[in-house]
Amino acid sequence: MKTQDIEKREHELTCINRERITISGVTDVDSFNESEIIASTDWGELSIKGENLHIENLSLETSELSIKGRIIAFIYSEEKLLKKGVFGRIFNA
């Protein structure tokens, strides 16, 4: 079976007042700190940028992620952002 033939999980993002986010369809959280959280979904990697970001809930069983903080941006990427850095190239070579 080709990668493109694999059925993707439904993915939904809800943002309330730029202070709370609920995301469904999350397969993993690659990294997190108070200014950026990087989560993987079947639809690409999602980077949430902001201030004082905190993961309130993460359940990989239900594929849900809840975040609290001041939201500045959502950025989707097809490739893993972490692998593009120097260390990512060294350790993933």
C-alpha distances in whole Angstrom, upper triangle without the diagonal:
4,7,8,6,7,11,14,17,20,22,26,29,33,35,39,42,40,41,38,34,32,28,25,22,23,20,23,26,26,30,33,37,39,38,35,32,28,25,22,20,16,18,20,22,26,29,32,35,39,42,42,39,38,35,37,34,30,28,25,25,25,24,27,29,33,35,39,41,41,38,39,35,31,29,25,24,20,21,22,26,27,25,27,31,33,32,28,28,30,28,25,26
4,5,5,7,11,13,16,19,21,25,27,31,34,37,40,38,39,37,33,31,27,25,21,22,20,22,25,25,28,31,35,37,36,32,30,26,24,20,18,15,16,17,20,23,27,30,33,36,39,40,37,37,34,36,33,30,28,24,25,25,23,27,28,32,34,37,39,39,36,36,33,29,26,23,21,17,18,20,23,25,23,25,28,30,30,26,26,28,26,23,23
4,5,6,9,10,14,17,18,22,24,28,30,34,37,34,35,33,29,27,23,21,18,18,16,18,21,21,25,28,31,34,32,29,26,22,20,16,14,11,12,13,16,19,23,26,29,33,36,37,33,33,30,32,30,26,25,21,22,23,20,23,25,28,30,34,35,36,32,32,29,25,23,19,17,13,14,16,20,21,20,21,25,27,27,23,23,26,24,20,22
4,6,8,9,13,15,17,20,23,26,29,33,35,33,35,32,29,27,23,21,17,18,17,20,22,23,26,29,32,34,33,29,26,23,20,17,15,11,11,13,16,19,23,26,29,32,36,37,33,33,31,33,30,27,26,23,23,23,21,23,25,28,30,33,35,35,32,32,28,24,22,18,17,13,15,17,21,23,21,23,26,29,29,25,25,28,27,23,24
4,6,9,13,15,17,21,24,28,30,34,37,35,36,34,30,28,24,21,18,19,18,21,24,25,28,31,34,36,35,31,29,25,22,19,16,12,13,16,19,22,25,28,31,35,38,39,35,35,32,34,31,28,26,23,23,23,21,24,26,29,31,35,37,37,34,34,31,27,25,21,20,16,18,20,24,26,24,26,30,32,32,28,28,31,29,26,27
4,6,10,13,15,19,22,25,28,32,35,33,34,31,27,25,21,18,15,16,15,18,21,22,25,28,32,34,33,29,26,23,20,16,13,10,12,14,17,20,23,26,29,33,36,36,32,32,29,30,27,24,22,19,19,19,17,20,23,26,28,32,34,35,32,32,29,25,23,20,19,16,17,19,22,24,23,25,28,31,30,26,27,30,28,24,26
4,7,9,12,16,19,22,26,29,32,31,32,29,25,22,19,16,12,15,14,17,21,22,25,27,31,33,32,28,25,22,19,16,12,9,11,14,17,19,22,25,28,31,34,35,31,31,28,28,26,23,21,18,18,17,15,18,21,24,26,30,32,33,30,31,28,24,22,19,19,16,18,20,23,25,25,27,30,32,32,28,29,32,30,27,29
4,6,9,12,15,19,22,25,29,27,28,25,21,19,15,12,9,11,11,14,17,19,22,24,27,29,28,25,22,19,16,12,9,5,7,10,13,15,19,21,25,27,31,31,27,27,24,25,22,20,18,15,16,15,13,15,17,21,23,26,28,29,26,27,24,20,19,16,16,14,16,17,20,22,22,24,27,30,30,26,27,30,28,25,27
4,6,10,13,16,20,23,26,25,25,22,19,16,12,9,6,9,9,13,16,18,21,23,26,28,27,24,20,18,14,12,8,6,8,11,14,15,18,20,23,26,29,29,25,25,21,22,19,17,15,13,13,11,9,12,14,18,20,24,26,27,25,26,23,19,19,16,17,15,18,18,21,23,23,25,28,31,30,27,29,31,29,26,29
4,7,10,13,17,20,23,22,23,20,16,14,10,7,6,9,11,15,17,19,22,23,26,27,26,23,20,18,15,13,9,8,9,12,14,14,18,19,22,25,28,28,24,24,21,21,19,17,15,14,14,12,10,11,14,16,19,22,25,25,23,24,21,18,18,15,17,16,19,20,22,24,25,27,29,33,32,29,31,33,31,29,32
4,7,10,14,17,20,19,20,17,13,11,7,5,4,7,10,13,15,17,19,20,23,24,23,20,17,15,12,11,7,8,7,10,12,11,14,15,19,21,24,24,21,21,18,19,17,15,14,13,14,12,9,10,11,13,16,19,21,22,19,20,18,14,14,12,14,15,17,18,19,21,23,25,27,30,30,27,29,32,30,28,31
4,7,10,13,17,16,17,14,10,8,6,5,7,9,13,15,16,18,20,20,22,22,22,19,16,16,13,13,10,11,10,13,13,12,14,14,17,19,22,23,19,19,17,17,16,15,15,15,16,13,11,10,11,12,14,17,19,19,17,18,16,13,14,13,16,17,19,20,21,23,25,26,28,32,32,29,31,34,32,30,33
4,7,10,13,12,13,11,7,6,4,7,9,10,14,15,15,18,18,18,20,19,19,16,14,14,12,13,11,13,12,13,13,10,12,11,14,16,18,19,16,16,15,15,14,14,15,16,17,14,12,10,10,10,11,13,15,16,13,15,13,10,12,12,15,17,19,19,20,22,25,25,27,31,30,28,31,33,32,30,33
4,7,10,10,11,8,6,5,6,9,12,13,17,18,17,20,20,19,20,20,19,17,16,16,15,16,15,17,16,17,16,13,14,12,15,16,18,18,16,16,15,14,14,15,16,18,19,16,14,11,11,10,10,12,14,14,12,14,13,11,14,15,18,21,23,23,23,25,28,28,30,33,33,31,34,36,35,33,36
4,7,6,7,6,4,7,9,12,15,15,19,19,18,21,20,18,19,17,17,16,15,16,15,18,17,20,18,18,17,14,14,11,13,13,15,16,13,14,14,14,15,16,18,20,22,19,17,14,12,10,9,10,11,11,9,11,11,10,14,15,19,22,24,23,23,25,28,28,29,33,33,31,34,36,35,34,37
4,5,6,5,6,9,12,15,18,18,22,22,21,23,23,20,20,18,18,18,17,19,19,21,20,23,22,22,21,17,17,14,15,14,15,16,14,15,15,14,16,18,20,22,24,21,19,16,14,11,11,10,11,11,10,13,13,13,17,19,23,25,27,27,26,28,31,31,32,36,36,34,37,39,38,37,40
4,5,7,9,12,15,18,21,21,25,25,23,25,24,21,21,18,18,18,18,20,21,23,23,26,24,24,23,19,18,15,15,13,14,15,14,16,17,16,18,21,23,25,27,24,23,19,17,14,12,11,10,9,9,11,13,14,18,20,24,27,29,28,27,29,32,32,33,36,36,35,38,40,39,39,42
4,6,8,11,14,17,20,19,23,22,20,22,21,18,17,15,14,14,15,17,18,21,21,24,22,22,20,16,15,11,11,9,11,12,11,13,15,15,17,19,22,24,26,23,21,18,15,13,10,9,8,6,5,8,9,11,15,17,21,24,26,25,23,25,29,29,29,32,32,31,34,37,36,35,38
4,7,10,13,17,20,19,22,22,19,21,20,17,16,13,13,14,14,17,18,21,21,25,23,23,21,17,16,12,12,10,10,10,9,11,12,12,15,17,20,22,25,22,21,17,14,11,8,6,5,5,6,10,12,13,17,19,23,26,27,25,24,25,29,29,30,33,32,31,34,37,35,35,38
4,7,10,14,17,16,20,19,17,20,18,16,16,14,14,14,13,16,16,19,19,22,21,21,19,16,15,11,12,11,12,11,9,10,10,9,11,14,16,19,21,19,17,13,11,7,6,5,6,8,8,12,13,13,16,18,22,24,26,24,24,25,28,29,29,33,32,31,34,36,34,34,37
4,6,10,13,13,16,16,14,17,17,15,16,14,14,13,12,13,13,15,15,18,17,17,16,12,12,10,12,12,13,13,10,10,10,10,11,12,14,16,18,16,14,10,8,6,5,7,9,10,8,12,12,11,14,15,18,21,22,21,21,22,26,27,27,31,30,28,31,34,32,31,35
4,7,10,10,14,14,14,17,17,16,17,17,17,15,13,14,12,14,13,16,16,17,16,13,14,12,14,15,17,16,13,12,10,10,9,10,12,13,15,12,11,7,6,5,7,9,12,14,12,15,14,13,15,16,19,21,22,21,22,23,26,27,28,32,31,29,32,34,32,31,34
4,7,7,11,12,12,15,16,15,17,18,17,15,12,12,10,11,10,12,12,13,12,10,12,11,14,16,18,18,14,14,11,12,10,10,11,11,13,11,8,6,5,6,8,12,14,16,13,16,14,12,13,13,16,17,19,18,19,21,23,25,26,30,29,26,29,32,30,28,32
4,6,9,11,12,16,17,17,20,21,21,18,15,14,11,11,9,11,11,13,13,12,14,14,18,19,22,21,18,17,14,14,11,10,10,10,11,8,6,4,6,9,12,15,18,19,17,19,17,14,16,14,17,18,19,19,20,22,24,26,27,31,30,27,30,32,30,28,31
4,6,9,11,14,17,18,21,22,22,19,15,14,10,9,6,7,9,11,11,11,14,15,19,21,23,23,20,19,16,16,14,11,10,9,10,8,5,6,9,12,14,18,20,22,19,21,19,15,16,14,15,15,17,17,19,20,22,24,26,29,28,25,27,30,28,26,29
4,6,8,11,13,14,17,19,19,16,12,10,7,6,5,8,9,10,9,9,12,13,17,19,21,21,17,16,13,14,12,9,9,7,10,9,5,6,7,10,12,16,19,20,18,20,18,14,15,13,14,14,15,14,16,17,19,21,23,26,25,22,25,27,24,23,26
4,7,10,13,15,18,21,21,17,14,11,8,5,5,7,10,10,10,11,14,15,19,21,23,23,19,18,15,16,14,10,9,6,9,9,6,9,10,13,15,19,21,23,21,23,20,17,17,14,15,14,15,13,16,16,17,20,22,25,23,20,23,25,22,20,24
4,6,9,11,15,18,18,15,11,9,6,5,7,10,12,11,10,10,12,14,17,19,21,21,17,16,13,15,13,9,9,7,10,11,8,10,9,13,14,18,20,22,20,21,19,16,16,14,15,15,14,12,14,13,15,18,19,22,20,18,21,22,19,18,22
4,6,7,11,14,14,11,8,6,4,6,9,13,14,12,9,9,10,11,14,16,18,17,14,13,10,13,12,9,10,9,13,14,11,11,9,12,12,15,17,19,17,19,17,15,15,14,14,15,14,12,12,12,14,17,18,20,19,16,20,21,19,18,22
4,7,11,14,14,11,8,6,6,7,11,14,15,12,9,10,10,12,14,16,18,18,15,14,13,16,15,12,14,13,16,17,14,14,13,15,15,18,18,20,18,19,17,15,14,14,13,14,12,9,10,8,11,14,14,17,15,13,16,18,15,15,18
4,7,11,11,8,6,5,7,10,14,17,18,15,11,11,10,11,12,14,15,15,12,12,11,15,15,13,15,15,18,19,16,16,13,15,13,16,16,18,17,17,16,15,14,15,15,16,15,11,10,9,12,14,14,16,15,13,17,18,16,17,20
4,7,8,6,4,6,9,12,15,19,19,17,13,12,10,9,10,11,12,11,9,9,8,12,13,12,15,16,19,20,17,16,12,13,11,13,13,14,14,15,15,14,14,16,16,19,17,14,13,12,15,17,16,19,17,16,20,21,20,20,24
4,6,6,6,9,12,16,19,22,22,20,16,14,11,10,10,10,9,8,7,8,9,13,15,15,18,19,22,23,20,18,15,14,11,12,11,13,13,14,15,15,16,18,19,21,20,17,15,14,18,19,17,20,18,18,22,23,22,23,26
4,6,8,11,14,18,21,24,24,22,18,16,13,10,9,7,6,5,5,7,9,12,15,16,20,21,24,24,22,19,15,14,11,10,8,10,11,12,13,15,16,19,20,23,22,20,18,17,21,21,20,23,22,22,25,26,25,26,29
4,7,10,14,17,20,23,23,20,16,14,10,8,6,5,5,6,6,9,12,15,17,18,21,22,26,25,22,20,16,15,12,11,9,9,9,9,10,12,13,16,18,21,20,18,15,15,19,19,18,21,20,20,24,25,25,25,28
4,7,10,13,16,20,19,16,13,10,7,6,4,6,8,9,7,9,11,14,16,15,19,19,23,22,19,17,14,14,11,12,11,11,10,10,9,10,11,13,14,17,17,14,12,12,16,16,16,19,19,18,21,23,22,22,25
4,6,10,13,17,16,14,10,8,6,5,7,9,11,11,8,9,9,12,13,12,15,15,19,19,16,14,11,11,9,11,11,12,11,12,11,10,11,12,13,16,15,13,12,12,15,16,16,20,19,17,21,23,21,21,25
4,7,10,13,13,11,7,6,4,6,9,12,14,15,12,12,11,15,15,13,15,14,18,18,14,14,11,13,12,14,15,15,13,14,12,10,9,10,10,13,12,9,9,9,12,14,14,18,17,15,18,20,19,18,22
4,7,10,11,9,6,5,6,8,11,14,17,17,13,13,11,14,13,11,12,11,15,14,11,11,9,11,11,15,16,17,15,16,14,11,11,10,10,12,12,10,10,11,14,16,17,20,19,17,20,22,20,19,22
4,7,8,6,5,6,9,11,15,18,20,21,17,17,15,17,15,12,13,11,14,14,10,11,11,14,15,18,19,21,18,19,16,13,12,10,10,10,10,8,10,11,13,15,17,21,19,16,19,21,19,18,21
4,5,5,6,7,11,13,16,19,22,23,19,19,16,18,16,13,13,11,13,13,9,10,11,14,15,19,21,22,19,20,17,13,12,10,10,10,11,11,13,15,16,18,20,24,23,20,22,25,23,20,23
4,6,8,10,14,16,20,23,26,27,23,23,20,22,19,16,16,13,15,14,11,13,14,17,19,23,24,25,22,23,20,16,15,11,11,10,11,12,15,17,17,19,22,25,25,21,23,26,24,21,24
4,7,9,12,15,18,21,25,26,22,23,21,22,21,18,18,16,18,16,13,14,15,18,19,22,24,24,21,21,17,14,12,8,9,8,10,12,14,17,18,19,22,25,25,22,23,26,25,22,24
4,6,10,13,16,19,23,24,21,21,20,22,20,18,18,16,19,18,14,15,15,18,18,22,23,23,19,19,16,12,10,6,6,5,7,8,10,13,14,15,18,21,21,18,20,23,21,19,21
4,7,10,13,16,20,21,18,18,17,20,18,16,17,15,18,18,14,15,14,16,16,19,20,20,17,17,14,10,8,6,5,6,7,6,8,10,12,13,15,19,19,16,18,21,19,17,20
4,6,10,13,16,18,15,16,14,17,17,15,16,15,19,18,14,13,12,13,13,16,16,16,13,13,10,7,6,5,6,9,10,9,9,12,14,15,17,21,20,18,20,23,22,20,23
4,6,10,13,15,12,14,13,16,17,15,18,17,21,20,16,15,13,14,12,14,14,14,11,11,8,6,5,6,8,11,11,10,9,11,14,14,15,19,19,17,20,22,22,21,24
4,7,10,12,9,11,11,14,15,15,17,18,21,20,17,15,12,12,9,11,10,10,7,8,6,5,7,9,11,15,15,14,12,14,17,18,18,22,22,20,23,26,25,24,27
4,7,10,8,11,13,16,17,17,21,21,25,23,20,18,15,14,11,12,10,9,6,5,5,6,8,11,14,17,17,16,14,15,18,18,18,22,22,21,23,26,25,25,28
4,7,6,10,12,15,17,18,22,23,26,25,22,19,16,14,11,10,7,5,4,5,7,9,12,15,17,21,21,19,17,18,22,21,21,24,24,24,27,29,28,28,31
4,5,9,12,15,18,19,23,24,27,26,24,21,17,15,11,10,6,5,7,8,10,13,15,19,21,24,24,22,20,20,24,24,23,26,25,25,28,30,29,30,33
4,6,10,12,15,17,21,23,26,25,23,20,16,14,10,8,5,6,9,11,13,15,18,21,23,26,26,23,21,21,25,25,24,27,26,26,29,31,30,31,34
4,7,9,12,14,17,19,22,21,19,16,13,10,7,6,4,7,8,10,12,13,15,18,20,23,23,21,19,19,23,23,23,26,25,24,28,29,28,28,32
4,6,9,11,15,17,20,19,17,14,11,9,6,5,6,10,11,14,15,15,18,19,22,24,24,21,20,20,24,25,24,27,26,25,29,30,28,28,32
4,6,7,11,13,16,15,14,11,7,6,5,6,9,12,13,16,16,15,17,19,21,23,23,20,20,19,23,25,24,27,26,24,28,29,27,27,31
4,7,10,13,16,15,14,11,8,5,5,7,10,14,14,18,18,18,20,21,23,26,26,23,23,23,26,28,28,31,29,28,32,33,31,31,34
4,7,10,12,11,11,8,6,5,7,10,13,16,16,20,20,18,20,21,23,25,25,22,23,23,26,28,28,31,29,27,31,32,30,30,33
4,6,9,9,8,6,5,7,9,12,15,18,18,21,20,18,19,19,21,22,22,20,21,20,23,26,26,29,27,25,28,30,27,26,30
4,5,6,6,5,7,9,12,15,19,22,21,24,23,20,21,21,22,23,23,21,22,22,24,27,28,31,29,26,30,31,28,27,31
4,5,4,7,8,12,14,18,21,24,22,25,23,20,21,19,20,20,21,19,21,20,22,25,26,29,27,24,27,29,26,24,28
4,6,8,11,14,17,20,24,27,25,28,26,23,24,22,23,23,24,22,24,24,26,29,30,32,30,28,30,32,29,27,31
4,6,9,12,15,19,22,25,23,26,24,22,23,21,23,23,24,22,24,25,26,29,31,34,32,29,32,34,31,29,33
4,7,10,14,17,20,23,21,23,21,18,19,17,19,19,20,19,21,21,23,26,27,30,28,26,28,30,28,26,30
4,7,10,14,17,19,18,20,19,16,18,17,19,20,21,20,21,22,24,26,28,31,29,27,30,32,29,28,31
4,7,10,13,16,15,17,16,14,16,16,18,19,20,18,19,20,23,25,25,29,27,25,28,30,28,27,30
4,7,10,13,12,16,16,14,17,17,20,22,23,21,21,22,25,26,27,30,29,27,30,32,30,30,33
4,7,10,9,13,13,12,15,17,19,22,22,20,20,20,24,25,25,29,27,26,29,31,29,29,33
4,7,8,12,13,14,17,19,22,25,25,23,22,23,26,27,27,30,29,28,32,34,32,32,35
4,6,9,12,13,16,19,22,25,26,24,22,23,26,27,26,30,29,28,31,33,32,32,35
4,6,10,12,15,18,21,25,25,24,22,23,27,27,26,29,29,29,32,34,33,33,36
4,6,8,12,15,18,21,22,21,19,21,24,24,24,28,28,27,30,32,31,31,34
4,7,10,14,17,20,21,20,18,20,23,23,23,26,27,26,28,31,31,30,33
4,6,10,13,17,18,17,15,18,21,20,21,24,25,24,26,29,29,28,31
4,7,10,14,15,15,14,16,19,19,20,24,24,22,25,28,27,26,29
4,7,10,12,12,11,14,16,16,17,21,22,20,22,25,25,23,26
4,7,9,10,10,13,15,15,17,21,22,19,21,24,23,22,24
4,6,7,8,11,12,12,15,18,19,16,18,21,21,18,21
4,7,9,12,12,12,15,19,19,16,17,20,20,17,19
4,6,9,8,9,12,15,16,12,13,17,16,13,15
4,5,6,7,10,13,13,10,12,15,14,12,14
4,6,6,8,11,12,9,11,14,14,13,15
4,5,6,9,9,6,9,12,11,10,13
4,6,8,8,4,6,9,9,7,10
4,7,8,6,6,10,11,10,11
4,6,5,6,9,10,10,12
4,5,5,6,9,10,11
4,5,5,6,8,10
4,5,5,6,8
4,6,5,6
4,6,6
4,6
4
